[in-house]
Amino acid sequence: MAKPKDNSRDPSTPLCSAQDDKSLFMKHRQLRLNELVKRELSGIIAREINFEGALVSINAVDVSPDLKSAHVFVSTLGADTGGSVIDKLEAHRPTLQAELSRHVVLKYTPHLIFHHDESIKRGARVLEILDDLGKRDGQNE
């Protein structure tokens, strides 16, 4: 008769390896760096660039692990279209990168790549659909 396998863990062995600890640290570091670049870049854009009739906000920044590039997700509210805002940010990219390098000390200053982020509009549309469904259910009962 086969002996049942013992699934208990030896208390002297660590729960995670050193490699797991390093990857968790690197992930946490990446998240902190993304937030730092987002905060500083938001301040720089607010000071340096004037968007007539539009509110521009940075929703997220994703810095690559090698620190060479950063994808910046921008949302707009107001008269300006997303395309014109992105074009204006692209035109000011050298200035923004120079200011970012003065505020955030990194081995490399990331190359900024701007993307128009419509997640807020999509989220508002989903909420609108859910509200409509709720009203219909209320009428049917």
Secondary structure, DSSP 8 states (H G I E B T S, - for coil): ----------TTS-SS-HHHHHHHHHHHHHHHHHHHHHHHHHHHHHHH---TTEEEEEEEEEE-TTSSEEEEEEEEEESS-HHHHHHHHHHTHHHHHHHHHHHS--SS--EEEEEE--HHHHHHHHHHHHHHHHHHHHHH-
